[in-house]
Amino acid sequence: MAHDNREIEIKLPLHNPEEVRAFLDVNAECSAKDVFQKDTYYILPHRDFLKKDYPYEWLRLRETAK
């Protein structure tokens, strides 16, 4: 992201990062299951984000199974 570095994102606090990392180090492995994720990008009729060689803004909706 360039320009104003604006992005809308939901973040939740992780109150025990050390505990989570330790758990993942012992118990986590690469998952081979399929994960649903669909990104839909929109171009507005009056504002084509892709006209620039290196777009720095876009309108995207992401769908996931979660």
C-alpha positions in Angstrom: 0.0 0.0 0.0 1.3 3.4 -0.9 -0.3 6.8 -0.7 -2.1 7.1 2.7 -1.5 3.5 3.8 -5.1 3.1 4.6 -6.6 -0.3 5.2 -9.6 -1.5 7.1 -8.8 -4.5 9.2 -10.1 -6.1 12.3 -7.5 -6.9 14.9 -8.1 -8.7 18.2 -5.7 -8.5 21.1 -3.6 -11.6 21.9 -3.0 -11.5 25.7 -0.7 -14.5 25.8 1.6 -14.5 22.7 4.4 -16.4 24.4 2.1 -19.2 25.4 0.6 -19.3 21.9 4.0 -19.5 20.2 5.2 -22.2 22.6 2.0 -24.2 21.9 2.4 -23.8 18.1 6.1 -24.8 18.2 5.1 -28.1 19.8 1.8 -28.8 18.2 1.5 -27.1 14.8 2.3 -28.5 11.4 1.6 -27.5 7.9 -2.0 -28.1 7.0 -2.9 -29.7 3.7 -6.6 -29.1 3.8 -8.3 -26.8 1.3 -9.3 -23.4 2.7 -12.1 -21.4 1.1 -11.2 -17.8 0.3 -12.7 -15.7 -2.4 -11.6 -12.1 -3.2 -13.9 -9.9 -5.3 -12.3 -6.7 -6.7 -14.6 -3.9 -7.8 -13.8 -1.1 -10.3 -16.0 1.9 -10.0 -17.3 3.4 -13.3 -16.0 6.8 -12.4 -12.8 5.7 -10.8 -10.7 2.9 -12.3 -8.2 1.8 -9.7 -6.3 -0.3 -12.3 -5.5 2.5 -14.7 -2.2 3.1 -12.9 0.8 0.9 -13.6 1.1 0.2 -9.8 -2.3 0.6 -8.2 -2.1 1.6 -4.5 -5.7 1.4 -3.7 -8.6 -1.0 -4.4 -12.0 -2.0 -3.3 -12.0 -5.7 -2.4 -14.5 -7.9 -0.6 -13.1 -11.1 0.9 -15.3 -14.1 1.7 -14.1 -17.0 3.8 -15.6 -20.0 5.5 -15.1 -18.3 8.9 
